[in-house]
Amino acid sequence: MTQNSIVSIYSEATPNPDTMKFVLNRLLFAHQSADFPTEEEAAIASPLAAALFHNFSYVNGVFIMNNFLTITKKTDQEWFELIPDLREFIRNYIADGGEVIDESLLQEKLSANSSVGANAIHENDDEVVRKIKEIIAKYVQPAVEMDGGTIVYRDFTNGIVTLGMQGSCSGCPSSTVTLKSGIEGLLKRMVPEVSSVEAEAM
């Protein structure tokens, strides 16, 4: 980043009342996403997420993707009181050249059950799994990304697709409706082998 360049940031409500989206004019984690539901997980691989947890006691989760991050708060706080301080902190952190994610440490952290690239097609994927991942990437991801979250493929067994909900999608009251009425219907229409879509157990 060039010195003295202006970092702009604005906040945007999401369907989850406890999660706010902060959009920057900088790429934070290009073409990938990382979810930090606890301070302990943030401390391993994301200096920015760790700093947010450390400096703001009400932070209850941080999700980073492309040019935005979403922050989930504890329910006993009101956003109008929190947004100005969060926005200023993030702006200054990025303007000062602070590290967002240590990608090598993130890959180590997620090596067992990686969410990074979870929707990528792998050589050992069968045809049905390939179709499911393609549909998620093409039709589902763009919509949920606009709402500050992501949905990742987890498993396909006995006709049941299991998906992970991250960012604003995690814990969102409307996520179940979206999952069952929207995504399940789409997958069942386009992939006859799919009988049901379920959310990963939290």
Summary of the structure (lengths in Angstrom):
residues: 202
radius of gyration: 17.3
end to end distance: 37.3
largest distance: 55.5
contacts: 623
relative contact order: 0.17
helix: 38%
strand: 27%
